[in-house]
Amino acid sequence: MRRLRGQRRAEADDRLRARGAEEEAELALLAQFMRHDSVVSLANAIAGRTGVISGDLIAAAGLDRRRANS
């Protein structure tokens, strides 16, 4: 019985840690987005770090590159 309770507590702790990590990642992404003046600028910054093509990022997000500058 003790083992089961401890196991449940550990699973709950793991879920809380995962949720916290997701929130941190979302806040970091928001901060990064706010530093850039357009979606294209952000895509270029991400592409520079990851080695992908910025146009591919914009297309994967379902955005029109011509409208992404505004």
mmCIF file of the N, C-alpha and C atoms, coordinates in Angstrom:
data_MODEL
# 
_entry.id   MODEL 
# 
loop_
_atom_site.group_PDB 
_atom_site.id 
_atom_site.type_symbol 
_atom_site.label_atom_id 
_atom_site.label_alt_id 
_atom_site.label_comp_id 
_atom_site.label_asym_id 
_atom_site.label_entity_id 
_atom_site.label_seq_id 
_atom_site.pdbx_PDB_ins_code 
_atom_site.Cartn_x 
_atom_site.Cartn_y 
_atom_site.Cartn_z 
_atom_site.occupancy 
_atom_site.B_iso_or_equiv 
_atom_site.pdbx_formal_charge 
_atom_site.auth_seq_id 
_atom_site.auth_comp_id 
_atom_site.auth_asym_id 
_atom_site.auth_atom_id 
_atom_site.pdbx_PDB_model_num 
ATOM 1   N N  . MET A 1 1  ? 0.815  -1.185 0.000   1.00 0.00 ? 1  MET A N  1 
ATOM 2   C CA . MET A 1 1  ? 0.000  0.000  0.000   1.00 0.00 ? 1  MET A CA 1 
ATOM 3   C C  . MET A 1 1  ? 0.864  1.257  0.000   1.00 0.00 ? 1  MET A C  1 
ATOM 4   N N  . ARG A 1 2  ? 1.909  1.259  0.824   1.00 0.00 ? 2  ARG A N  1 
ATOM 5   C CA . ARG A 1 2  ? 2.795  2.418  0.861   1.00 0.00 ? 2  ARG A CA 1 
ATOM 6   C C  . ARG A 1 2  ? 3.455  2.648  -0.492  1.00 0.00 ? 2  ARG A C  1 
ATOM 7   N N  . ARG A 1 3  ? 3.838  1.565  -1.109  1.00 0.00 ? 3  ARG A N  1 
ATOM 8   C CA . ARG A 1 3  ? 4.503  1.676  -2.403  1.00 0.00 ? 3  ARG A CA 1 
ATOM 9   C C  . ARG A 1 3  ? 3.565  2.309  -3.427  1.00 0.00 ? 3  ARG A C  1 
ATOM 10  N N  . LEU A 1 4  ? 2.307  1.934  -3.410  1.00 0.00 ? 4  LEU A N  1 
ATOM 11  C CA . LEU A 1 4  ? 1.333  2.473  -4.345  1.00 0.00 ? 4  LEU A CA 1 
ATOM 12  C C  . LEU A 1 4  ? 1.141  3.968  -4.114  1.00 0.00 ? 4  LEU A C  1 
ATOM 13  N N  . ARG A 1 5  ? 1.036  4.385  -2.858  1.00 0.00 ? 5  ARG A N  1 
ATOM 14  C CA . ARG A 1 5  ? 0.893  5.811  -2.561  1.00 0.00 ? 5  ARG A CA 1 
ATOM 15  C C  . ARG A 1 5  ? 2.120  6.593  -3.013  1.00 0.00 ? 5  ARG A C  1 
ATOM 16  N N  . GLY A 1 6  ? 3.278  6.053  -2.731  1.00 0.00 ? 6  GLY A N  1 
ATOM 17  C CA . GLY A 1 6  ? 4.515  6.708  -3.146  1.00 0.00 ? 6  GLY A CA 1 
ATOM 18  C C  . GLY A 1 6  ? 4.625  6.798  -4.654  1.00 0.00 ? 6  GLY A C  1 
ATOM 19  N N  . GLN A 1 7  ? 4.163  5.754  -5.311  1.00 0.00 ? 7  GLN A N  1 
ATOM 20  C CA . GLN A 1 7  ? 4.198  5.729  -6.766  1.00 0.00 ? 7  GLN A CA 1 
ATOM 21  C C  . GLN A 1 7  ? 3.256  6.795  -7.330  1.00 0.00 ? 7  GLN A C  1 
ATOM 22  N N  . ARG A 1 8  ? 2.085  6.921  -6.766  1.00 0.00 ? 8  ARG A N  1 
ATOM 23  C CA . ARG A 1 8  ? 1.126  7.937  -7.231  1.00 0.00 ? 8  ARG A CA 1 
ATOM 24  C C  . ARG A 1 8  ? 1.687  9.334  -6.998  1.00 0.00 ? 8  ARG A C  1 
ATOM 25  N N  . ARG A 1 9  ? 2.304  9.534  -5.846  1.00 0.00 ? 9  ARG A N  1 
ATOM 26  C CA . ARG A 1 9  ? 2.882  10.839 -5.538  1.00 0.00 ? 9  ARG A CA 1 
ATOM 27  C C  . ARG A 1 9  ? 3.997  11.164 -6.524  1.00 0.00 ? 9  ARG A C  1 
ATOM 28  N N  . ALA A 1 10 ? 4.816  10.181 -6.848  1.00 0.00 ? 10 ALA A N  1 
ATOM 29  C CA . ALA A 1 10 ? 5.913  10.390 -7.798  1.00 0.00 ? 10 ALA A CA 1 
ATOM 30  C C  . ALA A 1 10 ? 5.358  10.722 -9.182  1.00 0.00 ? 10 ALA A C  1 
ATOM 31  N N  . GLU A 1 11 ? 4.290  10.042 -9.591  1.00 0.00 ? 11 GLU A N  1 
ATOM 32  C CA . GLU A 1 11 ? 3.673  10.326 -10.884 1.00 0.00 ? 11 GLU A CA 1 
ATOM 33  C C  . GLU A 1 11 ? 3.104  11.739 -10.906 1.00 0.00 ? 11 GLU A C  1 
ATOM 34  N N  . ALA A 1 12 ? 2.478  12.158 -9.824  1.00 0.00 ? 12 ALA A N  1 
ATOM 35  C CA . ALA A 1 12 ? 1.932  13.516 -9.733  1.00 0.00 ? 12 ALA A CA 1 
ATOM 36  C C  . ALA A 1 12 ? 3.057  14.543 -9.785  1.00 0.00 ? 12 ALA A C  1 
ATOM 37  N N  . ASP A 1 13 ? 4.148  14.266 -9.092  1.00 0.00 ? 13 ASP A N  1 
ATOM 38  C CA . ASP A 1 13 ? 5.305  15.165 -9.122  1.00 0.00 ? 13 ASP A CA 1 
ATOM 39  C C  . ASP A 1 13 ? 5.877  15.272 -10.533 1.00 0.00 ? 13 ASP A C  1 
ATOM 40  N N  . ASP A 1 14 ? 5.943  14.149 -11.234 1.00 0.00 ? 14 ASP A N  1 
ATOM 41  C CA . ASP A 1 14 ? 6.443  14.154 -12.614 1.00 0.00 ? 14 ASP A CA 1 
ATOM 42  C C  . ASP A 1 14 ? 5.555  15.005 -13.506 1.00 0.00 ? 14 ASP A C  1 
ATOM 43  N N  . ARG A 1 15 ? 4.238  14.885 -13.321 1.00 0.00 ? 15 ARG A N  1 
ATOM 44  C CA . ARG A 1 15 ? 3.316  15.693 -14.130 1.00 0.00 ? 15 ARG A CA 1 
ATOM 45  C C  . ARG A 1 15 ? 3.483  17.179 -13.843 1.00 0.00 ? 15 ARG A C  1 
ATOM 46  N N  . LEU A 1 16 ? 3.661  17.529 -12.583 1.00 0.00 ? 16 LEU A N  1 
ATOM 47  C CA . LEU A 1 16 ? 3.858  18.933 -12.223 1.00 0.00 ? 16 LEU A CA 1 
ATOM 48  C C  . LEU A 1 16 ? 5.158  19.478 -12.812 1.00 0.00 ? 16 LEU A C  1 
ATOM 49  N N  . ARG A 1 17 ? 6.221  18.684 -12.764 1.00 0.00 ? 17 ARG A N  1 
ATOM 50  C CA . ARG A 1 17 ? 7.485  19.116 -13.348 1.00 0.00 ? 17 ARG A CA 1 
ATOM 51  C C  . ARG A 1 17 ? 7.348  19.304 -14.855 1.00 0.00 ? 17 ARG A C  1 
ATOM 52  N N  . ALA A 1 18 ? 6.658  18.385 -15.513 1.00 0.00 ? 18 ALA A N  1 
ATOM 53  C CA . ALA A 1 18 ? 6.470  18.490 -16.961 1.00 0.00 ? 18 ALA A CA 1 
ATOM 54  C C  . ALA A 1 18 ? 5.653  19.733 -17.302 1.00 0.00 ? 18 ALA A C  1 
ATOM 55  N N  . ARG A 1 19 ? 4.618  19.993 -16.530 1.00 0.00 ? 19 ARG A N  1 
ATOM 56  C CA . ARG A 1 19 ? 3.786  21.174 -16.768 1.00 0.00 ? 19 ARG A CA 1 
ATOM 57  C C  . ARG A 1 19 ? 4.605  22.449 -16.560 1.00 0.00 ? 19 ARG A C  1 
ATOM 58  N N  . GLY A 1 20 ? 5.439  22.463 -15.528 1.00 0.00 ? 20 GLY A N  1 
ATOM 59  C CA . GLY A 1 20 ? 6.297  23.613 -15.267 1.00 0.00 ? 20 GLY A CA 1 
ATOM 60  C C  . GLY A 1 20 ? 7.281  23.852 -16.399 1.00 0.00 ? 20 GLY A C  1 
ATOM 61  N N  . ALA A 1 21 ? 7.834  22.775 -16.936 1.00 0.00 ? 21 ALA A N  1 
ATOM 62  C CA . ALA A 1 21 ? 8.775  22.894 -18.050 1.00 0.00 ? 21 ALA A CA 1 
ATOM 63  C C  . ALA A 1 21 ? 8.069  23.425 -19.293 1.00 0.00 ? 21 ALA A C  1 
ATOM 64  N N  . GLU A 1 22 ? 6.847  22.973 -19.539 1.00 0.00 ? 22 GLU A N  1 
ATOM 65  C CA . GLU A 1 22 ? 6.076  23.467 -20.682 1.00 0.00 ? 22 GLU A CA 1 
ATOM 66  C C  . GLU A 1 22 ? 5.787  24.959 -20.536 1.00 0.00 ? 22 GLU A C  1 
ATOM 67  N N  . GLU A 1 23 ? 5.409  25.376 -19.338 1.00 0.00 ? 23 GLU A N  1 
ATOM 68  C CA . GLU A 1 23 ? 5.127  26.790 -19.104 1.00 0.00 ? 23 GLU A CA 1 
ATOM 69  C C  . GLU A 1 23 ? 6.383  27.633 -19.293 1.00 0.00 ? 23 GLU A C  1 
ATOM 70  N N  . GLU A 1 24 ? 7.525  27.144 -18.818 1.00 0.00 ? 24 GLU A N  1 
ATOM 71  C CA . GLU A 1 24 ? 8.781  27.870 -19.010 1.00 0.00 ? 24 GLU A CA 1 
ATOM 72  C C  . GLU A 1 24 ? 9.094  28.017 -20.491 1.00 0.00 ? 24 GLU A C  1 
ATOM 73  N N  . ALA A 1 25 ? 8.898  26.952 -21.252 1.00 0.00 ? 25 ALA A N  1 
ATOM 74  C CA . ALA A 1 25 ? 9.170  26.996 -22.689 1.00 0.00 ? 25 ALA A CA 1 
ATOM 75  C C  . ALA A 1 25 ? 8.233  27.979 -23.389 1.00 0.00 ? 25 ALA A C  1 
ATOM 76  N N  . GLU A 1 26 ? 6.963  27.992 -22.993 1.00 0.00 ? 26 GLU A N  1 
ATOM 77  C CA . GLU A 1 26 ? 6.008  28.923 -23.592 1.00 0.00 ? 26 GLU A CA 1 
ATOM 78  C C  . GLU A 1 26 ? 6.376  30.365 -23.269 1.00 0.00 ? 26 GLU A C  1 
ATOM 79  N N  . LEU A 1 27 ? 6.776  30.626 -22.035 1.00 0.00 ? 27 LEU A N  1 
ATOM 80  C CA . LEU A 1 27 ? 7.170  31.988 -21.654 1.00 0.00 ? 27 LEU A CA 1 
ATOM 81  C C  . LEU A 1 27 ? 8.437  32.420 -22.395 1.00 0.00 ? 27 LEU A C  1 
ATOM 82  N N  . ALA A 1 28 ? 9.374  31.497 -22.572 1.00 0.00 ? 28 ALA A N  1 
ATOM 83  C CA . ALA A 1 28 ? 10.592 31.823 -23.314 1.00 0.00 ? 28 ALA A CA 1 
ATOM 84  C C  . ALA A 1 28 ? 10.257 32.144 -24.766 1.00 0.00 ? 28 ALA A C  1 
ATOM 85  N N  . LEU A 1 29 ? 9.346  31.379 -25.347 1.00 0.00 ? 29 LEU A N  1 
ATOM 86  C CA . LEU A 1 29 ? 8.933  31.634 -26.724 1.00 0.00 ? 29 LEU A CA 1 
ATOM 87  C C  . LEU A 1 29 ? 8.227  32.982 -26.832 1.00 0.00 ? 29 LEU A C  1 
ATOM 88  N N  . LEU A 1 30 ? 7.361  33.295 -25.887 1.00 0.00 ? 30 LEU A N  1 
ATOM 89  C CA . LEU A 1 30 ? 6.674  34.588 -25.886 1.00 0.00 ? 30 LEU A CA 1 
ATOM 90  C C  . LEU A 1 30 ? 7.681  35.730 -25.775 1.00 0.00 ? 30 LEU A C  1 
ATOM 91  N N  . ALA A 1 31 ? 8.656  35.602 -24.889 1.00 0.00 ? 31 ALA A N  1 
ATOM 92  C CA . ALA A 1 31 ? 9.674  36.642 -24.737 1.00 0.00 ? 31 ALA A CA 1 
ATOM 93  C C  . ALA A 1 31 ? 10.461 36.820 -26.025 1.00 0.00 ? 31 ALA A C  1 
ATOM 94  N N  . GLN A 1 32 ? 10.790 35.710 -26.661 1.00 0.00 ? 32 GLN A N  1 
ATOM 95  C CA . GLN A 1 32 ? 11.522 35.786 -27.922 1.00 0.00 ? 32 GLN A CA 1 
ATOM 96  C C  . GLN A 1 32 ? 10.665 36.453 -28.990 1.00 0.00 ? 32 GLN A C  1 
ATOM 97  N N  . PHE A 1 33 ? 9.400  36.114 -29.056 1.00 0.00 ? 33 PHE A N  1 
ATOM 98  C CA . PHE A 1 33 ? 8.507  36.696 -30.052 1.00 0.00 ? 33 PHE A CA 1 
ATOM 99  C C  . PHE A 1 33 ? 8.394  38.208 -29.858 1.00 0.00 ? 33 PHE A C  1 
ATOM 100 N N  . MET A 1 34 ? 8.333  38.635 -28.612 1.00 0.00 ? 34 MET A N  1 
ATOM 101 C CA . MET A 1 34 ? 8.163  40.056 -28.333 1.00 0.00 ? 34 MET A CA 1 
ATOM 102 C C  . MET A 1 34 ? 9.419  40.861 -28.681 1.00 0.00 ? 34 MET A C  1 
ATOM 103 N N  . ARG A 1 35 ? 10.579 40.219 -28.736 1.00 0.00 ? 35 ARG A N  1 
ATOM 104 C CA . ARG A 1 35 ? 11.809 40.916 -29.108 1.00 0.00 ? 35 ARG A CA 1 
ATOM 105 C C  . ARG A 1 35 ? 11.900 41.152 -30.610 1.00 0.00 ? 35 ARG A C  1 
ATOM 106 N N  . HIS A 1 36 ? 11.095 40.485 -31.383 1.00 0.00 ? 36 HIS A N  1 
ATOM 107 C CA . HIS A 1 36 ? 11.135 40.607 -32.838 1.00 0.00 ? 36 HIS A CA 1 
ATOM 108 C C  . HIS A 1 36 ? 9.931  41.413 -33.311 1.00 0.00 ? 36 HIS A C  1 
ATOM 109 N N  . ASP A 1 37 ? 10.127 42.165 -34.396 1.00 0.00 ? 37 ASP A N  1 
ATOM 110 C CA . ASP A 1 37 ? 9.064  43.037 -34.869 1.00 0.00 ? 37 ASP A CA 1 
ATOM 111 C C  . ASP A 1 37 ? 8.146  42.381 -35.897 1.00 0.00 ? 37 ASP A C  1 
ATOM 112 N N  . SER A 1 38 ? 8.437  41.155 -36.295 1.00 0.00 ? 38 SER A N  1 
ATOM 113 C CA . SER A 1 38 ? 7.568  40.463 -37.248 1.00 0.00 ? 38 SER A CA 1 
ATOM 114 C C  . SER A 1 38 ? 7.771  38.957 -37.138 1.00 0.00 ? 38 SER A C  1 
ATOM 115 N N  . VAL A 1 39 ? 6.841  38.235 -37.708 1.00 0.00 ? 39 VAL A N  1 
ATOM 116 C CA . VAL A 1 39 ? 6.943  36.781 -37.732 1.00 0.00 ? 39 VAL A CA 1 
ATOM 117 C C  . VAL A 1 39 ? 8.159  36.354 -38.557 1.00 0.00 ? 39 VAL A C  1 
ATOM 118 N N  . VAL A 1 40 ? 8.423  37.075 -39.631 1.00 0.00 ? 40 VAL A N  1 
ATOM 119 C CA . VAL A 1 40 ? 9.566  36.747 -40.477 1.00 0.00 ? 40 VAL A CA 1 
ATOM 120 C C  . VAL A 1 40 ? 10.867 36.931 -39.700 1.00 0.00 ? 40 VAL A C  1 
ATOM 121 N N  . SER A 1 41 ? 10.961 38.008 -38.929 1.00 0.00 ? 41 SER A N  1 
ATOM 122 C CA . SER A 1 41 ? 12.152 38.245 -38.115 1.00 0.00 ? 41 SER A CA 1 
ATOM 123 C C  . SER A 1 41 ? 12.361 37.121 -37.109 1.00 0.00 ? 41 SER A C  1 
ATOM 124 N N  . LEU A 1 42 ? 11.284 36.696 -36.466 1.00 0.00 ? 42 LEU A N  1 
ATOM 125 C CA . LEU A 1 42 ? 11.359 35.592 -35.511 1.00 0.00 ? 42 LEU A CA 1 
ATOM 126 C C  . LEU A 1 42 ? 11.749 34.293 -36.219 1.00 0.00 ? 42 LEU A C  1 
ATOM 127 N N  . ALA A 1 43 ? 11.144 34.034 -37.368 1.00 0.00 ? 43 ALA A N  1 
ATOM 128 C CA . ALA A 1 43 ? 11.460 32.814 -38.124 1.00 0.00 ? 43 ALA A CA 1 
ATOM 129 C C  . ALA A 1 43 ? 12.928 32.811 -38.542 1.00 0.00 ? 43 ALA A C  1 
ATOM 130 N N  . ASN A 1 44 ? 13.439 33.963 -38.931 1.00 0.00 ? 44 ASN A N  1 
ATOM 131 C CA . ASN A 1 44 ? 14.853 34.052 -39.310 1.00 0.00 ? 44 ASN A CA 1 
ATOM 132 C C  . ASN A 1 44 ? 15.761 33.755 -38.111 1.00 0.00 ? 44 ASN A C  1 
ATOM 133 N N  . ALA A 1 45 ? 15.397 34.268 -36.939 1.00 0.00 ? 45 ALA A N  1 
ATOM 134 C CA . ALA A 1 45 ? 16.199 34.019 -35.729 1.00 0.00 ? 45 ALA A CA 1 
ATOM 135 C C  . ALA A 1 45 ? 16.184 32.534 -35.363 1.00 0.00 ? 45 ALA A C  1 
ATOM 136 N N  . ILE A 1 46 ? 15.016 31.921 -35.428 1.00 0.00 ? 46 ILE A N  1 
ATOM 137 C CA . ILE A 1 46 ? 14.911 30.488 -35.118 1.00 0.00 ? 46 ILE A CA 1 
ATOM 138 C C  . ILE A 1 46 ? 15.686 29.668 -36.145 1.00 0.00 ? 46 ILE A C  1 
ATOM 139 N N  . ALA A 1 47 ? 15.531 30.043 -37.414 1.00 0.00 ? 47 ALA A N  1 
ATOM 140 C CA . ALA A 1 47 ? 16.223 29.320 -38.485 1.00 0.00 ? 47 ALA A CA 1 
ATOM 141 C C  . ALA A 1 47 ? 17.735 29.406 -38.312 1.00 0.00 ? 47 ALA A C  1 
ATOM 142 N N  . GLY A 1 48 ? 18.216 30.568 -37.902 1.00 0.00 ? 48 GLY A N  1 
ATOM 143 C CA . GLY A 1 48 ? 19.647 30.740 -37.697 1.00 0.00 ? 48 GLY A CA 1 
ATOM 144 C C  . GLY A 1 48 ? 20.192 29.832 -36.613 1.00 0.00 ? 48 GLY A C  1 
ATOM 145 N N  . ARG A 1 49 ? 19.378 29.565 -35.592 1.00 0.00 ? 49 ARG A N  1 
ATOM 146 C CA . ARG A 1 49 ? 19.822 28.708 -34.487 1.00 0.00 ? 49 ARG A CA 1 
ATOM 147 C C  . ARG A 1 49 ? 19.671 27.228 -34.791 1.00 0.00 ? 49 ARG A C  1 
ATOM 148 N N  . THR A 1 50 ? 18.663 26.888 -35.583 1.00 0.00 ? 50 THR A N  1 
ATOM 149 C CA . THR A 1 50 ? 18.363 25.469 -35.796 1.00 0.00 ? 50 THR A CA 1 
ATOM 150 C C  . THR A 1 50 ? 18.844 24.926 -37.130 1.00 0.00 ? 50 THR A C  1 
ATOM 151 N N  . GLY A 1 51 ? 19.170 25.814 -38.061 1.00 0.00 ? 51 GLY A N  1 
ATOM 152 C CA . GLY A 1 51 ? 19.653 25.366 -39.354 1.00 0.00 ? 51 GLY A CA 1 
ATOM 153 C C  . GLY A 1 51 ? 18.559 25.044 -40.358 1.00 0.00 ? 51 GLY A C  1 
ATOM 154 N N  . VAL A 1 52 ? 17.312 25.373 -40.045 1.00 0.00 ? 52 VAL A N  1 
ATOM 155 C CA . VAL A 1 52 ? 16.233 25.157 -41.012 1.00 0.00 ? 52 VAL A CA 1 
ATOM 156 C C  . VAL A 1 52 ? 16.024 26.437 -41.814 1.00 0.00 ? 52 VAL A C  1 
ATOM 157 N N  . ILE A 1 53 ? 15.226 26.364 -42.846 1.00 0.00 ? 53 ILE A N  1 
ATOM 158 C CA . ILE A 1 53 ? 14.939 27.520 -43.692 1.00 0.00 ? 53 ILE A CA 1 
ATOM 159 C C  . ILE A 1 53 ? 13.746 28.269 -43.100 1.00 0.00 ? 53 ILE A C  1 
ATOM 160 N N  . SER A 1 54 ? 13.889 29.585 -42.921 1.00 0.00 ? 54 SER A N  1 
ATOM 161 C CA . SER A 1 54 ? 12.829 30.370 -42.281 1.00 0.00 ? 54 SER A CA 1 
ATOM 162 C C  . SER A 1 54 ? 11.508 30.274 -43.048 1.00 0.00 ? 54 SER A C  1 
ATOM 163 N N  . GLY A 1 55 ? 11.584 30.231 -44.373 1.00 0.00 ? 55 GLY A N  1 
ATOM 164 C CA . GLY A 1 55 ? 10.362 30.102 -45.164 1.00 0.00 ? 55 GLY A CA 1 
ATOM 165 C C  . GLY A 1 55 ? 9.627  28.805 -44.875 1.00 0.00 ? 55 GLY A C  1 
ATOM 166 N N  . ASP A 1 56 ? 10.388 27.757 -44.583 1.00 0.00 ? 56 ASP A N  1 
ATOM 167 C CA . ASP A 1 56 ? 9.778  26.478 -44.234 1.00 0.00 ? 56 ASP A CA 1 
ATOM 168 C C  . ASP A 1 56 ? 9.043  26.571 -42.894 1.00 0.00 ? 56 ASP A C  1 
ATOM 169 N N  . LEU A 1 57 ? 9.634  27.318 -41.946 1.00 0.00 ? 57 LEU A N  1 
ATOM 170 C CA . LEU A 1 57 ? 8.970  27.503 -40.655 1.00 0.00 ? 57 LEU A CA 1 
ATOM 171 C C  . LEU A 1 57 ? 7.649  28.242 -40.824 1.00 0.00 ? 57 LEU A C  1 
ATOM 172 N N  . ILE A 1 58 ? 7.676  29.279 -41.635 1.00 0.00 ? 58 ILE A N  1 
ATOM 173 C CA . ILE A 1 58 ? 6.457  30.075 -41.861 1.00 0.00 ? 58 ILE A CA 1 
ATOM 174 C C  . ILE A 1 58 ? 5.401  29.226 -42.554 1.00 0.00 ? 58 ILE A C  1 
ATOM 175 N N  . ALA A 1 59 ? 5.821  28.458 -43.542 1.00 0.00 ? 59 ALA A N  1 
ATOM 176 C CA . ALA A 1 59 ? 4.877  27.588 -44.252 1.00 0.00 ? 59 ALA A CA 1 
ATOM 177 C C  . ALA A 1 59 ? 4.314  26.515 -43.326 1.00 0.00 ? 59 ALA A C  1 
ATOM 178 N N  . ALA A 1 60 ? 5.170  25.937 -42.481 1.00 0.00 ? 60 ALA A N  1 
ATOM 179 C CA . ALA A 1 60 ? 4.719  24.896 -41.554 1.00 0.00 ? 60 ALA A CA 1 
ATOM 180 C C  . ALA A 1 60 ? 3.707  25.446 -40.559 1.00 0.00 ? 60 ALA A C  1 
ATOM 181 N N  . ALA A 1 61 ? 3.820  26.734 -40.247 1.00 0.00 ? 61 ALA A N  1 
ATOM 182 C CA . ALA A 1 61 ? 2.871  27.372 -39.334 1.00 0.00 ? 61 ALA A CA 1 
ATOM 183 C C  . ALA A 1 61 ? 1.577  27.762 -40.042 1.00 0.00 ? 61 ALA A C  1 
ATOM 184 N N  . GLY A 1 62 ? 1.547  27.564 -41.352 1.00 0.00 ? 62 GLY A N  1 
ATOM 185 C CA . GLY A 1 62 ? 0.341  27.881 -42.110 1.00 0.00 ? 62 GLY A CA 1 
ATOM 186 C C  . GLY A 1 62 ? 0.166  29.372 -42.364 1.00 0.00 ? 62 GLY A C  1 
ATOM 187 N N  . LEU A 1 63 ? 1.276  30.110 -42.369 1.00 0.00 ? 63 LEU A N  1 
ATOM 188 C CA . LEU A 1 63 ? 1.211  31.554 -42.589 1.00 0.00 ? 63 LEU A CA 1 
ATOM 189 C C  . LEU A 1 63 ? 1.618  31.892 -44.012 1.00 0.00 ? 63 LEU A C  1 
ATOM 190 N N  . ASP A 1 64 ? 1.068  32.984 -44.513 1.00 0.00 ? 64 ASP A N  1 
ATOM 191 C CA . ASP A 1 64 ? 1.436  33.501 -45.826 1.00 0.00 ? 64 ASP A CA 1 
ATOM 192 C C  . ASP A 1 64 ? 2.628  34.431 -45.615 1.00 0.00 ? 64 ASP A C  1 
ATOM 193 N N  . ARG A 1 65 ? 3.757  34.127 -46.224 1.00 0.00 ? 65 ARG A N  1 
ATOM 194 C CA . ARG A 1 65 ? 4.981  34.918 -46.026 1.00 0.00 ? 65 ARG A CA 1 
ATOM 195 C C  . ARG A 1 65 ? 4.758  36.389 -46.349 1.00 0.00 ? 65 ARG A C  1 
ATOM 196 N N  . ARG A 1 66 ? 3.941  36.688 -47.340 1.00 0.00 ? 66 ARG A N  1 
ATOM 197 C CA . ARG A 1 66 ? 3.713  38.093 -47.717 1.00 0.00 ? 66 ARG A CA 1 
ATOM 198 C C  . ARG A 1 66 ? 2.974  38.845 -46.618 1.00 0.00 ? 66 ARG A C  1 
ATOM 199 N N  . ARG A 1 67 ? 2.108  38.148 -45.888 1.00 0.00 ? 67 ARG A N  1 
ATOM 200 C CA . ARG A 1 67 ? 1.342  38.799 -44.826 1.00 0.00 ? 67 ARG A CA 1 
ATOM 201 C C  . ARG A 1 67 ? 2.029  38.690 -43.470 1.00 0.00 ? 67 ARG A C  1 
ATOM 202 N N  . ALA A 1 68 ? 3.039  37.865 -43.351 1.00 0.00 ? 68 ALA A N  1 
ATOM 203 C CA . ALA A 1 68 ? 3.712  37.629 -42.070 1.00 0.00 ? 68 ALA A CA 1 
ATOM 204 C C  . ALA A 1 68 ? 4.528  38.833 -41.628 1.00 0.00 ? 68 ALA A C  1 
ATOM 205 N N  . ASN A 1 69 ? 4.866  39.729 -42.547 1.00 0.00 ? 69 ASN A N  1 
ATOM 206 C CA . ASN A 1 69 ? 5.637  40.917 -42.189 1.00 0.00 ? 69 ASN A CA 1 
ATOM 207 C C  . ASN A 1 69 ? 4.808  41.952 -41.457 1.00 0.00 ? 69 ASN A C  1 
ATOM 208 N N  . SER A 1 70 ? 3.515  41.890 -41.564 1.00 0.00 ? 70 SER A N  1 
ATOM 209 C CA . SER A 1 70 ? 2.686  42.916 -40.951 1.00 0.00 ? 70 SER A CA 1 
ATOM 210 C C  . SER A 1 70 ? 2.213  42.543 -39.590 1.00 0.00 ? 70 SER A C  1 
# 
